[in-house]
Amino acid sequence: MSEIEQQLHEDRALRNAARRLVTSGLGHVKGDVAQKGLGARLLDRARDGAAEIAENSADLAANNRAQVGTGIAFGLLVFFGWMFRDNLADAINALLEAEDDSDGDSDATDLAEYPPEDPESPHE
């Protein structure tokens, strides 16, 4: 056999071996997908990720109790402040009006007693 024929024979053998590897790997992948579908695999990966996040969160909360408690308290304060925002606004307005009334002289009464002079006003 000549040198070129020997090289051709070796190249075909390598090609055939590579083809067998690819087809066997493809067969394994198809078998795995047939046993467990793509959706089930994605669900398992999502569950594993969620479990890891929950574990990391539990570790963080255990190591930083004061910060987590402060965050929860702040969150509750914001939530209840938002829920009762109208009542809080009314209470603050009542306090401010009571403070203005206790001062005696207010700008609102001064304006009512002395309306602005405008000779060209259409409302007169």
C-alpha positions as CSV (number, residue, x, y, z in Angstrom):
1,M,0.0,0.0,0.0
2,S,1.2,3.4,-0.8
3,E,1.6,6.1,1.8
4,I,-1.5,8.0,0.5
5,E,-3.7,4.9,0.7
6,Q,-2.5,4.2,4.2
7,Q,-3.3,7.8,5.3
8,L,-6.8,7.5,3.6
9,H,-7.4,4.3,5.6
10,E,-6.4,5.9,8.9
11,D,-8.6,9.0,8.2
12,R,-11.6,6.8,7.4
13,A,-11.1,4.8,10.6
14,L,-10.9,8.1,12.6
15,R,-14.0,9.4,10.9
16,N,-16.0,6.2,11.5
17,A,-14.9,6.2,15.2
18,A,-16.0,9.9,15.6
19,R,-19.4,9.1,13.9
20,R,-20.0,6.2,16.3
21,L,-19.3,8.5,19.3
22,V,-21.6,11.2,18.0
23,T,-24.5,8.8,17.3
24,S,-24.1,7.0,20.6
25,G,-24.1,10.4,22.4
26,L,-27.1,11.5,20.5
27,G,-28.8,8.2,21.4
28,H,-28.1,8.8,25.1
29,V,-29.5,12.3,24.9
30,K,-32.7,11.1,23.2
31,G,-33.1,8.4,25.7
32,D,-32.7,10.9,28.6
33,V,-35.2,13.3,27.1
34,A,-37.6,10.4,26.5
35,Q,-37.3,9.3,30.1
36,K,-37.7,12.8,31.5
37,G,-39.1,15.5,29.4
38,L,-37.7,19.0,28.8
39,G,-40.4,20.6,31.0
40,A,-39.7,18.3,33.9
41,R,-36.0,19.0,33.6
42,L,-36.7,22.8,33.6
43,L,-39.0,22.4,36.6
44,D,-36.3,20.5,38.5
45,R,-33.7,23.1,37.8
46,A,-36.1,25.9,38.9
47,R,-36.8,23.9,42.1
48,D,-33.1,23.5,42.8
49,G,-32.5,27.2,42.2
50,A,-35.4,28.2,44.5
51,A,-34.2,25.8,47.2
52,E,-30.7,27.3,47.0
53,I,-32.1,30.9,47.2
54,A,-34.2,29.9,50.2
55,E,-31.2,28.3,52.0
56,N,-29.1,31.4,51.3
57,S,-31.9,33.7,52.6
58,A,-32.3,31.7,55.8
59,D,-28.5,31.9,56.4
60,L,-28.5,35.6,55.8
61,A,-31.5,36.1,58.1
62,A,-29.9,34.0,60.8
63,N,-26.6,35.9,60.7
64,N,-28.2,39.4,60.5
65,R,-31.2,39.3,62.8
66,A,-31.2,43.0,63.7
67,Q,-31.0,44.2,60.1
68,V,-33.8,41.8,59.0
69,G,-36.0,42.9,61.9
70,T,-35.4,46.5,61.1
71,G,-36.3,45.9,57.5
72,I,-39.5,44.1,58.4
73,A,-40.5,46.9,60.8
74,F,-39.8,49.5,58.2
75,G,-41.8,47.6,55.6
76,L,-44.8,47.3,58.0
77,L,-44.6,51.0,58.8
78,V,-44.6,51.9,55.1
79,F,-47.5,49.5,54.5
80,F,-49.7,50.8,57.3
81,G,-48.7,54.4,56.4
82,W,-50.0,53.8,52.9
83,M,-53.1,52.0,54.1
84,F,-54.0,54.9,56.4
85,R,-52.6,57.8,54.4
86,D,-55.9,59.6,54.2
87,N,-56.5,59.4,58.0
88,L,-52.9,60.5,58.6
89,A,-53.2,63.4,56.2
90,D,-56.4,64.5,57.9
91,A,-54.8,64.3,61.4
92,I,-51.8,66.3,60.3
93,N,-54.0,69.0,58.6
94,A,-56.1,69.2,61.8
95,L,-52.9,69.7,63.9
96,L,-51.6,72.4,61.6
97,E,-55.0,74.2,61.5
98,A,-55.2,74.0,65.3
99,E,-51.7,75.5,65.5
100,D,-52.6,78.3,63.1
101,D,-55.7,79.1,65.2
102,S,-53.8,79.2,68.4
103,D,-51.4,81.8,66.9
104,G,-54.1,84.4,66.9
105,D,-53.2,86.4,63.7
106,S,-53.3,84.3,60.6
107,D,-52.8,85.3,57.0
108,A,-56.2,83.8,56.0
109,T,-58.1,86.2,58.3
110,D,-56.0,89.1,57.2
111,L,-56.9,88.4,53.6
112,A,-60.6,88.1,54.4
113,E,-60.7,91.4,56.1
114,Y,-58.7,93.3,53.5
115,P,-59.5,92.0,49.9
116,P,-57.1,93.1,47.2
117,E,-58.0,96.3,45.4
118,D,-58.4,95.7,41.7
119,P,-60.5,98.4,39.9
120,E,-60.8,96.4,36.7
121,S,-62.0,93.2,38.3
122,P,-65.0,91.7,36.4
123,H,-66.4,90.2,39.6
124,E,-67.4,93.5,41.1
